[in-house]
Amino acid sequence: MKDHEDKSVKAIIFDMDGVLVDSEKWWEELEGEFFHSLFGGWTKDDHKNIVGRSLKDTYQIVSDTYEVA
C-alpha cells in the first residue's frame, strides 16, 4: 500500500425507497414509539394512514386525529 493512496469516499448510496434494505419494519416500530411518547397513543391503522404521504399531509392527519397544533 502506498502512503499517498487516496482513501476518500468515492460514492454514497441513498436507499430512499427500500430497494436495497427493507427498513419499513424498523421505521414503523420507531415511528410508533415516537408518536406514542408525544400523544399517548399510536396504532397500526395510524401508521397505515400516513405511509407514502407527504410531510404536510402527515402533519394534517396527525393534527386532526390527535387534536394537536
N, C-alpha and C positions, 0 to 999 in steps of 0.2 A: 504494500500500500504506500502510495506517495504521500508525503507530508502536505502537499498543496492540493490534494484531491478535494473537489467541490462536494460537500456533504449537505448542501442546502436542499430544501424541499423542491421537488420538480413539479409536483401536481397534487391537487386535493380533490377528492371526490365527495360531492354532496349528494346524499341519497334521500331527497325530499319526498319521494313518492313510494318508498318502501320496496324498491326493486331489488336492492342488494341485501337489505336486512329488514325483516318484518318486525318493526318496533311498536306496532299498534297495540299489542297486548300490554306492553310496559307503559306506554303512554296512557292507556285507558286507566290503569291502576293508579298511576301518579296523578293524573287529572282528577280522579275520584277523591283521592286523599286531599288534594289541594282545595277543591271546591267544598268538600265536606268540612275542612278546617275553617272555611270562610262562612258557610251558610248552615252548617249542622246537618246537611243532607245532600246527597247526590246519588242518583240511581242510574242503572244501566240504560233506562229509557232517556234520561237526560243526556247521557253520553251519545246515544244513537241519534238524538235530535240535533247535535251540533257537529257531528262528523262530516267533514267536507265543506263546511260553511266558512264564510269569511269571518275575520275577527269582528267586524261590525255586526254581522248577523248573530254571531255567538254572543256578543255583549247584549244585544237586544233580547235574545231568548233567555239568557241568564237573568237579566234585569227584570223581565216580565214574570218569569217563573218564581224567582226568589224575592221579588219586590225590593230590589236594591237599585241605587242610582249610580 
